[in-house]
Each structure stands twice: as structure tokens, then as C-alpha cells.
């Protein structure tokens, strides 16, 4: 196998200048995405400068040979919970070496870091090589071993939680895989190396006895301390994410859709106008407004200005809480309006903000905004303002919300598209923001007839002069409609559906 990786081109630094973002799951803290973890457990830090892009991997040396997750067939990966914690398993010598990857904030001033914990579940002791190499399009020109750290171009790249048994550094003339697997890694610290073309690579090699574990960290700051001592455990991080999601909208659907898992991915996704809209829709209004005012949305997009303006209009439509837009947000909002341009989409978005300008005390801006309204109502403009086709978590959450509730000409249509496989199954939605208030609903079944429970909580500043909201459920009972903000009703049996078995009736219900 020595040389296999060089022939496949996996391990040598690319020098063609092509920067490619790997696919995988982002990990990070609530405020900062730190890295992408690919399907093989490789950690790709998210750099501010693609020139410095690199990756951290782990190779395992057993009694028979060396194993690398990037090319082994027996590699499996799971996400055990809602939070951004990944478990990557590789079969080695009759057992598994398990890499659990997460991110957390270190104690003190060291900042956040990605943590990888490697557990040896095999029946034999192994060696683990923690490696640092340039990513596609990136460069590492200087590399040094500093005790438990590999320093790449002056920045700590990885930090292990114990003294390494051996280490290896190579420049463009060497091959890191051959150096490690060929037994040429040295005891102690080799001399620092320089590589003019940016192809420096290195490894710290740590012994890992049977049924033990160790950690290494990929730091976003200057981590000096033992990562096992100053960084939180995977369990603590997972629990923290669950706590942060307590105020989010929830769904319980027959297809098992986990909206909270997608919402976590959205928090860590690339900044975009669509992302801040979905954060607000799914329960994080304050976070959405903060990101709108302080973030760089739709980076590189020619339509960034109008997209940000439309996002501001949609946030106001979904939230209608002037307190979130007051204070310093007033100046930020003015800047967003100015940068939005003067095309038809921008004028409609400004018209949707007229009520906000008025409640913030700027009657002139409110009057001017209403002059742009034309024939486009606020409600109609809000229907598509948050939609996205980027294929990421924002699109996934928008599509899910659009299936559950959709604004109509005079209210809301609930459960707009209902697959046949959902018939006879319980459905629940709690706390989804809509242009007309926060919506909760549930469907229970009395034999072949669905019972609908609903509650529409008005926004902090409800619309004035608007007719009562009409709620309909076209996928279940086209004859049903109501203007009551909350209640329950036994609907007609869905046309053409014959239940496979009777379900005991459910007496009453609530959202508590």
C-alpha cells in the first residue's frame, strides 16, 4: 500500500490553485462554523483565506498493516443525535476504531476548536497518526512540531492530548504516507521544514492501547493546553444544542422528519438571506434579525442587496415585533433599504416594511414605502419572499413549512400537501411563524375521520384593518373552513381513502 495514496492523489498538496469545498457536515459553535467533516471523518477547517486551507486526518496502524479511512471500504458514519456530532467507524483487526467529532468552546482564552476522540474498540493495541496536509487549492509552506502540536504557517493546526511517540514532517520531495507506514517517523521533534510550493505535511503518532481513547483538537485559536482538559465532551455539547433548540418550532410527522437536526445545519450553514428567514420561521427571531443586521449575506451574489432587503421584509412579516428592529437596528435597516436598489422586487419589499417604519416613528418613510405598494398585497408578497432553491438546509426547511402551511388570499391553508401514507397517522406542528401569527396544529384520528386541533397566536403587533383569518385544510376536507383562532373539529373522512384498520377514537386534545 505504500505509494497507493500518492498514485490516487489523495495526500499530496494540490498546486493547481483550484479551491474546492468538501461535502460533509459542518461542525462548530452556535456563533461560528469551524469545519466540514466529510463522510470519512476528515476535518476540513473553514478558513478565512483559501490559500491557507488544509485538512486533518487520522490513520491507524494495527498489527497487520496501516489503515486510512479515505480509502478503506469498511467505514461507516452516523449522527447519533440532533447536534453536530458525528461518529465515524473504521474496521481494524477484528474490531472498530471509532472517531467521534464535535466542536466546543475551550475554557479560558483559547477559543473554539473541533475535537476528535478516537476510541480503540479492537482486540489489539494500535498506533494513530494524526496528520496535517494541504487541502485542494491550499498551501502549507512552513510546518513544525511543538511538543503536542503541529504548527502550520505559524498557526496551531492540531493539538493532541498526550506526548506523541513519534512524529514526521515532509516537504514536496517526500511522501507522508510512505514516511509513516515505512517506520521512518522519528522519536522526538524533527527540525521544522519549509516548502516553497506549499506541499509540507506532517504527522504526530500516538500509541492507543486496547479499550482506550485519546483526543486531538483542530483549534481556531492558539490552543496550548491539553484538549481533553479544556474542551467540553461530546455529551455536554450535544446537550447544549438540545437546550438551545427548546424555543424552536417542532414537528412530529409520519415520515420521521427531524426539523431540529436540519435547523442545526442551518445555524452552521453559509450565511444567506434565505437562512435568516428560516431561522425566524422556525423560532429564532432574535438570532435571525441579528444575523440580518450584522452578517454578510449572499456573499458573491449580484443580487445580495435586494435579497437582504427581501429578507428584512419577510422577517418583519413573520415576526412583527418592532422591539427587535429598534435601537441600533434602525440604522442598519436604513442601510439595507438603501443597498436594495430600485427594481420591482426591491419596491415590493420596501412596501412590506411600511408598518415597521411607522411604528419606529418614521412616518415619512412609511408614506414613501406605501407608495410602492401598487397592486401587490403584503400577504401575496410574503408567500415567496423566503423561498430558496439552494438545495441546503434553508431550502429543506422552507419546503417542509410550505407543505404544512401556506398563506392564501384570506388566511392560511393547513397541511397543503399530504401524502397518502400520512393518512391515519398522527401529525403535530408547534410554534411555526406565519405571516398571520405563530401556528400550532395536530391531527388525530377517529377511525377514518381526522380530528383537527389548531391554535393561531397573533403577532406582538397584529395587522390592523385585516378581515378575520380563514383557516382551511384542503388536503383533508375541502368543505371545512373556520375563522376561530383556536379550536378543534372532526373533519369528514378523506375522499377515496379506506383505512387498513380502525384506530381507537381520541377524546379531546390540547397542545400542552
SVG drawing of the C-alpha trace seen along z (x, -y; Angstrom):
<svg xmlns="http://www.w3.org/2000/svg" viewBox="-68 -62 84 72">
<polyline fill="none" stroke="black" stroke-width="0.4" points="0.0,0.0 2.9,-2.4 2.6,-4.7 -1.1,-3.9 -2.2,-7.2 0.3,-9.2 -0.9,-7.5 -4.5,-8.3 -3.5,-11.9 -5.2,-12.0 -2.4,-13.1 -0.1,-15.3 -1.0,-19.0 -2.7,-20.2 -0.8,-23.0 -3.3,-23.9 -4.8,-26.7 -8.3,-25.1 -10.2,-25.6 -13.0,-23.0 -15.2,-22.9 -15.6,-19.3 -19.0,-17.8 -20.0,-16.8 -21.5,-18.1 -20.4,-21.4 -19.4,-21.4 -19.0,-24.5 -20.4,-26.5 -23.7,-28.4 -21.9,-31.5 -19.1,-30.1 -19.0,-27.2 -15.4,-25.8 -15.0,-22.9 -16.6,-20.4 -16.3,-16.8 -16.6,-14.6 -18.0,-11.0 -14.6,-9.6 -14.0,-11.6 -11.5,-14.0 -11.7,-17.5 -11.6,-20.4 -11.3,-23.7 -13.2,-26.6 -10.5,-29.2 -10.9,-32.9 -8.3,-32.5 -8.4,-29.6 -4.7,-30.0 -4.1,-28.5 -6.7,-25.7 -5.6,-22.4 -7.1,-19.2 -6.6,-16.9 -6.9,-13.1 -6.2,-10.1 -4.6,-6.9 -4.5,-3.7 -1.5,-1.3 -2.5,2.2 -0.5,5.5 -1.2,6.3 -1.0,3.0 -1.9,-0.7 -5.5,-1.8 -6.7,-5.1 -10.4,-6.0 -10.3,-7.8 -9.7,-4.5 -10.9,-1.7 -14.2,0.0 -15.4,0.7 -16.0,-2.9 -19.5,-3.8 -20.7,-7.2 -23.7,-8.1 -25.1,-11.2 -26.4,-10.0 -28.5,-13.0 -29.7,-16.4 -26.5,-18.3 -23.5,-18.5 -21.7,-15.4 -20.5,-12.7 -19.4,-9.1 -17.1,-7.5 -16.3,-3.8 -13.5,-2.0 -13.0,1.8 -9.5,2.6 -8.1,6.1 -11.4,7.6 -12.9,4.5 -13.6,0.8 -11.6,-2.3 -14.3,-5.0 -13.8,-8.7 -16.3,-11.0 -16.1,-14.5 -17.7,-17.7 -16.8,-21.3 -16.8,-23.3 -15.6,-26.4 -12.4,-25.9 -12.0,-27.2 -10.1,-30.4 -9.0,-32.4 -8.0,-29.6 -11.3,-30.0 -13.3,-27.3 -12.0,-24.1 -13.0,-20.9 -12.4,-17.8 -11.9,-14.3 -11.9,-11.5 -10.5,-8.2 -11.6,-5.1 -9.9,-1.7 -12.6,1.0 -10.3,3.6 -8.8,6.5 -5.2,5.2 -3.2,2.1 -2.9,-0.3 -1.0,-3.4 -2.8,-6.5 -1.2,-9.1 -2.9,-12.5 -1.9,-14.2 -2.0,-17.7 -1.8,-18.2 -2.8,-21.0 -6.4,-20.9 -7.2,-21.2 -6.1,-24.6 -4.4,-25.3 -0.8,-25.7 1.3,-24.8 4.7,-26.4 6.1,-26.0 5.5,-23.1 6.9,-22.4 6.4,-20.0 6.0,-21.9 5.6,-19.3 2.0,-18.1 1.2,-20.5 1.7,-20.7 2.3,-24.3 1.3,-25.1 2.5,-28.5 2.6,-29.9 -0.8,-28.6 -1.5,-25.6 -3.1,-23.0 -3.7,-20.1 -3.1,-19.5 -3.0,-16.0 -3.8,-15.3 -0.6,-13.4 3.0,-13.4 3.4,-11.7 5.6,-8.7 6.9,-9.6 6.4,-12.4 7.2,-13.0 7.5,-16.0 7.9,-16.1 8.2,-18.6 7.3,-18.3 10.2,-15.8 8.7,-13.3 5.5,-11.3 3.9,-11.4 2.2,-8.1 5.4,-6.3 7.2,-8.1 4.7,-7.0 3.9,-3.4 7.6,-2.8 8.6,-3.2 10.7,-6.3 8.9,-8.6 11.3,-9.7 11.2,-9.8 11.1,-13.4 10.7,-16.5 12.2,-16.7 13.5,-20.0 10.9,-22.4 10.6,-22.3 9.9,-24.9 8.3,-24.1 8.2,-26.9 5.3,-25.3 3.2,-24.8 3.3,-21.0 4.5,-20.5 2.8,-17.7 3.2,-16.2 2.0,-13.7 2.0,-13.1 1.9,-9.4 0.3,-8.3 0.0,-4.7 -3.6,-3.7 -4.0,-0.6 -6.9,1.8 -10.2,0.2 -8.7,-3.2 -9.3,-6.6 -7.5,-9.8 -8.4,-13.2 -6.9,-15.7 -8.2,-19.2 -8.2,-21.3 -8.1,-24.8 -9.5,-28.0 -7.3,-29.9 -3.9,-29.4 -4.7,-26.3 -1.8,-25.4 -3.5,-23.3 -4.5,-19.7 -7.7,-19.5 -9.1,-16.8 -8.8,-19.2 -10.2,-22.4 -12.7,-21.4 -16.2,-20.0 -17.2,-16.4 -19.4,-15.3 -22.2,-14.6 -22.1,-18.1 -22.0,-19.7 -25.0,-17.6 -27.0,-18.5 -26.2,-22.2 -27.5,-22.1 -30.7,-20.4 -31.2,-23.2 -30.7,-25.9 -33.5,-24.3 -36.0,-24.4 -37.7,-27.5 -37.8,-26.3 -40.8,-25.1 -41.3,-21.4 -42.9,-18.8 -43.9,-15.2 -44.6,-13.7 -45.2,-10.2 -42.1,-10.2 -39.9,-10.9 -38.6,-14.3 -36.3,-15.8 -36.7,-19.5 -34.4,-20.3 -31.5,-18.4 -31.9,-20.4 -32.2,-23.6 -28.8,-22.9 -27.4,-22.5 -29.0,-25.8 -27.4,-27.6 -24.0,-26.4 -24.7,-26.9 -23.2,-29.6 -24.8,-33.0 -27.7,-33.8 -30.9,-35.8 -32.9,-32.5 -31.1,-31.2 -32.1,-34.2 -35.7,-33.9 -35.9,-30.2 -34.3,-30.9 -37.2,-33.3 -39.8,-31.0 -38.7,-28.1 -38.4,-30.1 -35.2,-32.1 -36.4,-35.6 -33.8,-37.4 -31.0,-35.4 -32.4,-36.0 -32.6,-39.8 -29.1,-39.8 -27.6,-37.9 -29.5,-40.1 -28.1,-43.3 -24.5,-42.1 -23.9,-39.3 -22.5,-39.3 -25.4,-37.5 -25.3,-36.1 -21.6,-36.6 -20.6,-37.0 -24.1,-37.3 -25.0,-40.1 -28.4,-40.2 -27.1,-40.4 -28.6,-43.8 -32.2,-43.0 -32.0,-39.6 -31.1,-41.1 -33.9,-43.7 -36.4,-41.0 -35.2,-39.0 -35.8,-42.1 -39.3,-42.4 -40.0,-38.7 -38.6,-38.8 -41.0,-41.7 -43.9,-39.8 -43.1,-36.7 -42.2,-38.4 -44.0,-41.8 -42.1,-42.6 -40.8,-46.2 -38.6,-45.8 -36.3,-43.5 -35.8,-46.2 -35.5,-49.3 -32.3,-51.0 -29.2,-50.3 -31.3,-48.1 -33.0,-51.3 -29.7,-52.5 -28.9,-49.0 -32.4,-48.8 -31.9,-52.1 -28.7,-50.8 -30.4,-47.6 -33.1,-49.6 -30.6,-51.9 -28.5,-48.9 -31.5,-47.1 -31.8,-49.1 -34.8,-50.3 -36.2,-47.4 -39.7,-45.9 -38.7,-43.3 -37.0,-46.0 -40.0,-48.3 -42.4,-45.5 -40.1,-44.7 -40.0,-48.3 -43.8,-48.4 -43.9,-45.4 -41.9,-47.4 -44.2,-50.4 -45.9,-49.4 -42.4,-48.9 -41.3,-52.3 -44.4,-53.8 -44.1,-52.1 -40.4,-53.1 -41.6,-56.7 -40.5,-57.4 -43.8,-58.5 -42.2,-59.9 -40.5,-56.6 -43.8,-54.8 -45.6,-57.1 -43.0,-56.6 -43.0,-52.9 -46.7,-52.6 -46.4,-54.5 -44.6,-51.5 -47.3,-49.0 -49.1,-49.1 -51.4,-46.1 -49.2,-43.7 -50.5,-43.0 -48.2,-42.3 -49.7,-38.9 -49.0,-37.9 -45.5,-39.3 -44.8,-37.2 -45.6,-34.0 -42.4,-33.7 -40.1,-36.0 -38.4,-33.3 -38.3,-30.6 -35.0,-29.2 -33.7,-26.7 -30.1,-26.4 -30.7,-22.7 -29.3,-23.3 -31.0,-23.3 -32.8,-26.6 -34.5,-25.0 -35.3,-21.9 -37.0,-23.8 -38.8,-26.1 -40.2,-23.2 -41.3,-21.5 -43.0,-24.6 -44.7,-25.1 -46.2,-21.6 -47.6,-22.3 -49.0,-25.8 -49.3,-28.2 -50.7,-31.7 -53.9,-32.1 -55.9,-35.1 -57.8,-35.4 -55.9,-33.3 -53.9,-30.1 -54.2,-26.7 -53.0,-23.9 -51.4,-20.6 -51.3,-21.7 -49.8,-18.5 -50.5,-15.4 -49.0,-12.1 -51.4,-9.1 -49.0,-7.3 -49.7,-10.0 -53.5,-9.3 -54.5,-7.6 -51.2,-8.8 -50.9,-11.5 -49.4,-14.8 -48.2,-17.6 -46.7,-21.1 -46.0,-23.6 -44.9,-27.2 -44.2,-27.8 -44.2,-31.5 -46.5,-32.5 -47.4,-36.0 -50.6,-35.8 -49.2,-34.5 -47.5,-31.5 -49.3,-28.3 -49.7,-25.0 -51.8,-22.2 -52.4,-18.5 -54.3,-15.8 -55.8,-12.8 -57.9,-10.0 -61.4,-8.8 -61.4,-5.7 -61.5,-7.1 -62.2,-10.7 -59.5,-13.1 -59.9,-15.4 -58.1,-18.8 -56.8,-20.8 -55.4,-24.3 -54.1,-27.4 -53.0,-30.7 -51.3,-33.1 -51.3,-36.7 -48.0,-38.5 -46.9,-41.2 -48.2,-43.8 -51.2,-42.2 -52.2,-43.6 -54.8,-46.4 -57.8,-46.5 -57.5,-42.9 -60.5,-40.6 -60.7,-37.6 -58.2,-34.9 -59.8,-31.9 -58.2,-28.5 -58.7,-25.6 -57.4,-22.1 -57.7,-21.3 -55.9,-18.0 -58.3,-16.5 -61.6,-18.2 -62.3,-20.8 -65.6,-21.8 -64.0,-22.8 -63.1,-26.4 -63.0,-28.4 -62.2,-31.9 -61.7,-30.8 -58.1,-31.4 -58.2,-28.1 -60.3,-25.1 -60.9,-21.5 -63.1,-20.0 -64.0,-16.5 -63.5,-16.6 -65.0,-14.4 -63.2,-11.2 -60.7,-11.9 -62.3,-11.2 -61.3,-7.8 -59.3,-6.6 -60.1,-3.3 -58.3,-2.8 -56.4,0.5 -57.7,0.8 -59.8,-1.1 -57.9,-3.4 -59.5,-3.9 -61.0,-7.4 -59.1,-10.1 -61.2,-12.1 -60.3,-15.7 -56.8,-17.0 -54.6,-20.0 -51.2,-21.4 -50.0,-21.2"/>
</svg>
